[in-house]
Amino acid sequence: MGGPGRRVELHCGSATRATLQPVSLDAVLTDPPYLGNVQYAELMDFCYVWLRRLVGASSQSFGSPSTRNVDELTGNETLARGLSRFAAGLSDVFCRMAGALKPGSPLAFTYHHRTIEAYYPVAVAILDAGLTCSASMPCPGEMGASIHINGTSSSIVDTIFVCRSTGKVLRRWIAHSPEGIAAIVRTDLENLQAGKVTPTQGDTRCIIFGHITRLAIWGLRSGWDREKPVEERLSAVARRIQEMGGPSTVERHLRAELQLLPAVQHGVAREDSEMYGTGGDEIPLKLSPVSGDAVSGFAGGYEEAAPRHERQGLCFENAG
C-alpha cells in the first residue's frame, strides 16, 4: 500500500506500550479519549460484538469477548478515573510519541470539552513531553444535528492543537491579556462564519478554552518539572489560566459577539418528501444539506499558511 517503496502497518494495541524508533516520525496525528459522561469506549461494545462475528475470533485483535480494558484511558467517576489518572496516562502517551518525533515535527490532535478543567490534563501532557503548542485552531468536528447535541448548549467545534519541540509561533497568536485572547477568538468566529459555520455560545466557549490552554503552555514551558506529582502539575496549569484572567474574563470582552450568537445548536437532518412506490422499487435516502463545511470551516488555516510577508513569528526551543 502507498506506492512503491512505501509500507503501511496497522496495529491494535496500547500507545503506552508502543515500541518506536527515536527521532523516526515525521508526524503524530491522534485523537485523545473524551473525558466526560458519554462513555464512548463502553458503547463500542455494541459495535464490537457484531464486528467480532463478521471478522471471526481467529483474529488476534478480536480475540477478547469485550473491548473493556483495565488500562483504558478514559474519565469515569464510577470507576474512580479522574483528572489525575487521565493526565498521567495522556502524559505517558505524549512523552513516548514526542521521543519518536523528528525535531520540529508536529504532534497534532483534536479536543473539546464543556469545562476548562478537562483541558488541564492536555496541557500537562504537552508540557511533560517537552513540547510547545505552536497553534490552536477551531474546526467543526461534529454535526449540530446529532441527537445528543441538537437543542443543547454543547459545542460542535473542536480545537486542533499542533505541538512541536522547536519552531516558530506567529507573534499575533501570543496574547498577554484577556482582551488579547478575546481578539484572537473574535477573528476565529469571523473565519468560521466566512466558512458558512454559525458558531454558538457553547462553540465560542470551547474556542476560548483552546486558546487559553495554548497560552498557559506557552507561559509554563520554561522551568516545567514533570517529576512533580501530577496533582501539583495540574494545579500549576490551573493557576496559570487564572493568572491570565480565566475563561470568564475573556467572555466578558466578547459580550457583544455572544449576544448575537445562538445559545443552542439548531441542526436539522431529515429526508425529503417522496411518494413511495413511484418511479421504481427503490426508496430514496436523501438528507437535506446541513449548514457547515468541515473543510471550508477551518478558522485561520494551518499555522504556516499566512503569506510570507506576514510570517513574523517567535522562535522557541524546549529543553529536555
One Martini backbone bead per residue (centre of mass of N, CA, C, O) as a GRO file, in nm:
protein
  320
    1MET     BB    1   0.100   0.033   0.015
    2GLY     BB    2   0.159   0.371  -0.109
    3GLY     BB    3   0.355   0.258  -0.301
    4PRO     BB    4   0.663   0.264  -0.385
    5GLY     BB    5   0.846   0.205  -0.088
    6ARG     BB    6   0.583   0.160   0.074
    7ARG     BB    7   0.438   0.122   0.414
    8VAL     BB    8   0.157  -0.022   0.590
    9GLU     BB    9   0.068  -0.022   0.939
   10LEU     BB   10  -0.148  -0.213   1.159
   11HIS     BB   11  -0.234  -0.153   1.505
   12CYS     BB   12  -0.353  -0.319   1.806
   13GLY     BB   13  -0.300  -0.102   2.084
   14SER     BB   14  -0.099   0.044   2.314
   15ALA     BB   15   0.068   0.349   2.328
   16THR     BB   16   0.228   0.278   2.602
   17ARG     BB   17   0.373   0.011   2.433
   18ALA     BB   18   0.510   0.136   2.209
   19THR     BB   19   0.766   0.072   1.962
   20LEU     BB   20   0.991   0.341   1.893
   21GLN     BB   21   1.195   0.508   1.700
   22PRO     BB   22   1.402   0.744   1.738
   23VAL     BB   23   1.367   0.997   1.530
   24SER     BB   24   1.125   0.879   1.293
   25LEU     BB   25   0.894   1.095   1.286
   26ASP     BB   26   0.692   1.332   1.105
   27ALA     BB   27   0.417   1.244   1.259
   28VAL     BB   28   0.137   1.296   1.496
   29LEU     BB   29  -0.198   1.165   1.484
   30THR     BB   30  -0.472   1.237   1.710
   31ASP     BB   31  -0.741   1.122   1.961
   32PRO     BB   32  -0.833   1.171   2.247
   33PRO     BB   33  -1.009   1.094   2.491
   34TYR     BB   34  -1.310   1.138   2.638
   35LEU     BB   35  -1.395   1.359   2.912
   36GLY     BB   36  -1.695   1.206   3.033
   37ASN     BB   37  -2.029   1.088   3.030
   38VAL     BB   38  -1.964   0.968   2.753
   39GLN     BB   39  -1.908   0.619   2.698
   40TYR     BB   40  -1.766   0.523   2.419
   41ALA     BB   41  -1.609   0.268   2.494
   42GLU     BB   42  -1.861   0.112   2.595
   43LEU     BB   43  -2.038   0.144   2.334
   44MET     BB   44  -1.847  -0.033   2.145
   45ASP     BB   45  -1.961  -0.315   2.218
   46PHE     BB   46  -2.201  -0.309   2.017
   47CYS     BB   47  -2.005  -0.327   1.770
   48TYR     BB   48  -1.803  -0.555   1.840
   49VAL     BB   49  -1.985  -0.810   1.831
   50TRP     BB   50  -2.031  -0.788   1.521
   51LEU     BB   51  -1.740  -0.776   1.420
   52ARG     BB   52  -1.657  -1.048   1.545
   53ARG     BB   53  -1.847  -1.219   1.367
   54LEU     BB   54  -1.727  -1.129   1.093
   55VAL     BB   55  -1.418  -1.185   1.146
   56GLY     BB   56  -1.344  -1.350   1.390
   57ALA     BB   57  -1.164  -1.508   1.653
   58SER     BB   58  -0.886  -1.550   1.495
   59SER     BB   59  -0.838  -1.268   1.553
   60GLN     BB   60  -0.643  -1.104   1.772
   61SER     BB   61  -0.812  -0.833   1.796
   62PHE     BB   62  -1.086  -1.041   1.849
   63GLY     BB   63  -1.040  -1.231   2.109
   64SER     BB   64  -1.203  -1.065   2.281
   65PRO     BB   65  -1.532  -1.029   2.422
   66SER     BB   66  -1.415  -0.732   2.486
   67THR     BB   67  -1.316  -0.381   2.516
   68ARG     BB   68  -1.235  -0.406   2.791
   69ASN     BB   69  -0.992  -0.212   3.001
   70VAL     BB   70  -0.805  -0.133   3.277
   71ASP     BB   71  -0.610   0.080   3.094
   72GLU     BB   72  -0.803   0.274   3.001
   73LEU     BB   73  -0.830   0.618   2.873
   74THR     BB   74  -1.063   0.735   3.100
   75GLY     BB   75  -1.336   0.902   3.221
   76ASN     BB   76  -1.459   0.765   3.550
   77GLU     BB   77  -1.631   0.791   3.836
   78THR     BB   78  -1.714   0.499   3.902
   79LEU     BB   79  -1.387   0.410   3.856
   80ALA     BB   80  -1.197   0.640   3.959
   81ARG     BB   81  -1.144   0.832   3.687
   82GLY     BB   82  -0.965   1.107   3.684
   83LEU     BB   83  -0.754   1.364   3.616
   84SER     BB   84  -0.491   1.229   3.712
   85ARG     BB   85  -0.508   0.972   3.540
   86PHE     BB   86  -0.541   1.111   3.267
   87ALA     BB   87  -0.277   1.275   3.275
   88ALA     BB   88  -0.077   1.038   3.307
   89GLY     BB   89  -0.159   0.885   3.048
   90LEU     BB   90  -0.118   1.113   2.841
   91SER     BB   91   0.177   1.165   2.908
   92ASP     BB   92   0.288   0.890   2.829
   93VAL     BB   93   0.213   0.910   2.530
   94PHE     BB   94   0.346   1.185   2.452
   95CYS     BB   95   0.636   1.110   2.535
   96ARG     BB   96   0.666   0.875   2.337
   97MET     BB   97   0.608   1.038   2.075
   98ALA     BB   98   0.821   1.265   2.108
   99GLY     BB   99   1.071   1.068   2.095
  100ALA     BB  100   0.991   0.988   1.778
  101LEU     BB  101   1.030   1.265   1.685
  102LYS     BB  102   1.128   1.496   1.491
  103PRO     BB  103   1.253   1.790   1.484
  104GLY     BB  104   0.958   1.991   1.459
  105SER     BB  105   0.753   1.787   1.460
  106PRO     BB  106   0.418   1.703   1.472
  107LEU     BB  107   0.167   1.710   1.727
  108ALA     BB  108  -0.171   1.623   1.651
  109PHE     BB  109  -0.498   1.729   1.786
  110THR     BB  110  -0.821   1.677   1.913
  111TYR     BB  111  -1.039   1.897   2.121
  112HIS     BB  112  -1.325   1.885   2.358
  113HIS     BB  113  -1.499   2.078   2.620
  114ARG     BB  114  -1.718   2.221   2.870
  115THR     BB  115  -1.454   2.225   3.052
  116ILE     BB  116  -1.153   2.351   3.163
  117GLU     BB  117  -1.048   2.111   3.340
  118ALA     BB  118  -1.012   1.909   3.088
  119TYR     BB  119  -0.739   2.074   2.989
  120TYR     BB  120  -0.516   2.018   3.194
  121PRO     BB  121  -0.405   1.738   3.095
  122VAL     BB  122  -0.313   1.843   2.819
  123ALA     BB  123  -0.100   2.042   2.921
  124VAL     BB  124   0.068   1.842   3.083
  125ALA     BB  125   0.143   1.650   2.848
  126ILE     BB  126   0.291   1.858   2.672
  127LEU     BB  127   0.501   1.945   2.884
  128ASP     BB  128   0.619   1.663   2.951
  129ALA     BB  129   0.710   1.627   2.634
  130GLY     BB  130   0.856   1.904   2.545
  131LEU     BB  131   0.626   2.091   2.437
  132THR     BB  132   0.476   2.324   2.208
  133CYS     BB  133   0.206   2.526   2.128
  134SER     BB  134   0.185   2.652   1.794
  135ALA     BB  135  -0.134   2.574   1.775
  136SER     BB  136  -0.492   2.686   1.776
  137MET     BB  137  -0.777   2.541   1.601
  138PRO     BB  138  -1.085   2.573   1.482
  139CYS     BB  139  -1.316   2.287   1.421
  140PRO     BB  140  -1.552   2.116   1.288
  141GLY     BB  141  -1.658   1.787   1.452
  142GLU     BB  142  -1.983   1.808   1.449
  143MET     BB  143  -2.310   1.759   1.426
  144GLY     BB  144  -2.582   1.951   1.514
  145ALA     BB  145  -2.789   1.694   1.458
  146SER     BB  146  -2.718   1.550   1.687
  147ILE     BB  147  -2.911   1.417   1.924
  148HIS     BB  148  -2.723   1.494   2.187
  149ILE     BB  149  -2.704   1.819   2.078
  150ASN     BB  150  -2.961   1.905   1.988
  151GLY     BB  151  -3.073   2.181   2.176
  152THR     BB  152  -2.798   2.258   2.296
  153SER     BB  153  -2.488   2.400   2.446
  154SER     BB  154  -2.312   2.246   2.284
  155SER     BB  155  -2.026   2.159   2.104
  156ILE     BB  156  -1.887   2.132   1.751
  157VAL     BB  157  -1.604   2.251   1.832
  158ASP     BB  158  -1.281   2.199   1.778
  159THR     BB  159  -0.944   2.167   1.880
  160ILE     BB  160  -0.640   2.217   1.715
  161PHE     BB  161  -0.342   2.079   1.820
  162VAL     BB  162  -0.006   2.206   1.775
  163CYS     BB  163   0.305   2.032   1.837
  164ARG     BB  164   0.646   2.127   1.941
  165SER     BB  165   0.997   2.145   2.011
  166THR     BB  166   1.042   2.334   1.753
  167GLY     BB  167   1.017   2.684   1.632
  168LYS     BB  168   0.727   2.878   1.536
  169VAL     BB  169   0.532   3.167   1.632
  170LEU     BB  170   0.292   3.370   1.590
  171ARG     BB  171   0.273   3.677   1.727
  172ARG     BB  172  -0.050   3.715   1.714
  173TRP     BB  173  -0.087   3.444   1.912
  174ILE     BB  174   0.028   3.627   2.145
  175ALA     BB  175  -0.118   3.677   2.458
  176HIS     BB  176  -0.145   3.906   2.771
  177SER     BB  177  -0.467   3.919   2.767
  178PRO     BB  178  -0.802   3.903   2.755
  179GLU     BB  179  -0.824   4.094   2.511
  180GLY     BB  180  -0.628   3.934   2.329
  181ILE     BB  181  -0.786   3.670   2.327
  182ALA     BB  182  -1.052   3.787   2.217
  183ALA     BB  183  -0.933   3.872   1.942
  184ILE     BB  184  -0.871   3.587   1.844
  185VAL     BB  185  -1.160   3.476   1.870
  186ARG     BB  186  -1.294   3.678   1.680
  187THR     BB  187  -1.148   3.579   1.426
  188ASP     BB  188  -1.254   3.289   1.436
  189LEU     BB  189  -1.554   3.357   1.405
  190GLU     BB  190  -1.526   3.494   1.128
  191ASN     BB  191  -1.407   3.244   0.980
  192LEU     BB  192  -1.643   3.055   1.027
  193GLN     BB  193  -1.859   3.231   0.888
  194ALA     BB  194  -1.709   3.232   0.612
  195GLY     BB  195  -1.750   2.897   0.622
  196LYS     BB  196  -2.061   2.848   0.705
  197VAL     BB  197  -2.040   2.879   1.025
  198THR     BB  198  -2.247   2.876   1.319
  199PRO     BB  199  -2.170   2.982   1.608
  200THR     BB  200  -2.193   2.934   1.941
  201GLN     BB  201  -2.156   2.986   2.267
  202GLY     BB  202  -2.025   2.706   2.312
  203ASP     BB  203  -1.811   2.731   2.093
  204THR     BB  204  -1.671   2.983   2.206
  205ARG     BB  205  -1.581   2.856   2.471
  206CYS     BB  206  -1.393   2.640   2.338
  207ILE     BB  207  -1.207   2.839   2.200
  208ILE     BB  208  -1.105   2.964   2.456
  209PHE     BB  209  -0.987   2.710   2.584
  210GLY     BB  210  -0.773   2.659   2.366
  211HIS     BB  211  -0.611   2.927   2.391
  212ILE     BB  212  -0.558   2.931   2.702
  213THR     BB  213  -0.399   2.668   2.698
  214ARG     BB  214  -0.175   2.746   2.503
  215LEU     BB  215  -0.077   2.994   2.679
  216ALA     BB  216  -0.007   2.832   2.930
  217ILE     BB  217   0.216   2.667   2.797
  218TRP     BB  218   0.392   2.906   2.714
  219GLY     BB  219   0.434   3.009   3.022
  220LEU     BB  220   0.544   2.702   3.136
  221ARG     BB  221   0.791   2.581   2.967
  222SER     BB  222   0.972   2.720   3.165
  223GLY     BB  223   1.058   2.510   3.428
  224TRP     BB  224   0.938   2.242   3.388
  225ASP     BB  225   0.824   1.967   3.616
  226ARG     BB  226   0.759   1.624   3.562
  227GLU     BB  227   0.832   1.509   3.867
  228LYS     BB  228   0.596   1.603   3.978
  229PRO     BB  229   0.311   1.571   4.091
  230VAL     BB  230   0.021   1.568   3.917
  231GLU     BB  231  -0.135   1.764   4.100
  232GLU     BB  232   0.071   1.998   4.074
  233ARG     BB  233   0.055   2.028   3.766
  234LEU     BB  234  -0.246   2.095   3.752
  235SER     BB  235  -0.229   2.347   3.937
  236ALA     BB  236  -0.039   2.511   3.758
  237VAL     BB  237  -0.236   2.542   3.523
  238ALA     BB  238  -0.470   2.671   3.678
  239ARG     BB  239  -0.315   2.923   3.771
  240ARG     BB  240  -0.236   3.033   3.495
  241ILE     BB  241  -0.523   3.078   3.390
  242GLN     BB  242  -0.605   3.276   3.617
  243GLU     BB  243  -0.379   3.488   3.561
  244MET     BB  244  -0.523   3.547   3.269
  245GLY     BB  245  -0.847   3.550   3.392
  246GLY     BB  246  -0.993   3.349   3.245
  247PRO     BB  247  -1.270   3.269   3.062
  248SER     BB  248  -1.475   3.480   3.179
  249THR     BB  249  -1.312   3.735   3.102
  250VAL     BB  250  -1.311   3.686   2.799
  251GLU     BB  251  -1.619   3.686   2.764
  252ARG     BB  252  -1.665   3.985   2.845
  253HIS     BB  253  -1.508   4.078   2.571
  254LEU     BB  254  -1.765   3.909   2.406
  255ARG     BB  255  -2.057   4.011   2.455
  256ALA     BB  256  -2.155   4.116   2.180
  257GLU     BB  257  -2.115   3.848   2.023
  258LEU     BB  258  -2.283   3.654   2.206
  259GLN     BB  259  -2.563   3.796   2.163
  260LEU     BB  260  -2.562   3.699   1.841
  261LEU     BB  261  -2.553   3.411   1.937
  262PRO     BB  262  -2.650   3.110   1.972
  263ALA     BB  263  -2.722   2.897   2.249
  264VAL     BB  264  -2.800   2.665   2.047
  265GLN     BB  265  -2.842   2.393   1.863
  266HIS     BB  266  -2.971   2.386   1.495
  267GLY     BB  267  -3.007   2.103   1.364
  268VAL     BB  268  -3.096   1.930   1.047
  269ALA     BB  269  -3.235   1.596   0.976
  270ARG     BB  270  -3.386   1.491   0.662
  271GLU     BB  271  -3.624   1.383   0.451
  272ASP     BB  272  -3.757   1.400   0.170
  273SER     BB  273  -4.037   1.414   0.006
  274GLU     BB  274  -4.199   1.101  -0.094
  275MET     BB  275  -4.339   0.878  -0.319
  276TYR     BB  276  -4.417   0.575  -0.266
  277GLY     BB  277  -4.388   0.356  -0.548
  278THR     BB  278  -4.235   0.551  -0.738
  279GLY     BB  279  -4.007   0.495  -0.988
  280GLY     BB  280  -3.995   0.223  -0.838
  281ASP     BB  281  -3.852   0.024  -0.564
  282GLU     BB  282  -3.701   0.264  -0.462
  283ILE     BB  283  -3.592   0.448  -0.173
  284PRO     BB  284  -3.493   0.744  -0.094
  285LEU     BB  285  -3.176   0.861   0.065
  286LYS     BB  286  -3.219   1.191   0.163
  287LEU     BB  287  -3.040   1.464   0.275
  288SER     BB  288  -3.039   1.749   0.406
  289PRO     BB  289  -2.866   2.009   0.416
  290VAL     BB  290  -2.612   2.131   0.623
  291SER     BB  291  -2.457   2.341   0.800
  292GLY     BB  292  -2.143   2.329   0.708
  293ASP     BB  293  -1.777   2.283   0.671
  294ALA     BB  294  -1.497   2.090   0.732
  295VAL     BB  295  -1.315   2.270   0.544
  296SER     BB  296  -1.414   2.573   0.520
  297GLY     BB  297  -1.432   2.592   0.851
  298PHE     BB  298  -1.162   2.679   0.887
  299ALA     BB  299  -0.966   2.861   1.121
  300GLY     BB  300  -0.674   3.011   0.983
  301GLY     BB  301  -0.541   2.761   0.939
  302TYR     BB  302  -0.239   2.693   0.912
  303GLU     BB  303   0.037   2.822   1.079
  304GLU     BB  304   0.183   2.844   0.764
  305ALA     BB  305  -0.047   3.009   0.574
  306ALA     BB  306   0.072   3.265   0.569
  307PRO     BB  307   0.202   3.505   0.433
  308ARG     BB  308   0.529   3.576   0.417
  309HIS     BB  309   0.507   3.882   0.518
  310GLU     BB  310   0.345   3.764   0.795
  311ARG     BB  311   0.590   3.577   0.917
  312GLN     BB  312   0.591   3.668   1.233
  313GLY     BB  313   0.788   3.509   1.474
  314LEU     BB  314   0.840   3.293   1.749
  315CYS     BB  315   1.090   3.140   1.893
  316PHE     BB  316   1.140   2.789   1.991
  317GLU     BB  317   1.300   2.581   2.257
  318ASN     BB  318   1.301   2.285   2.416
  319ALA     BB  319   1.392   2.126   2.686
  320GLY     BB  320   1.439   1.767   2.701
   0.00000   0.00000   0.00000
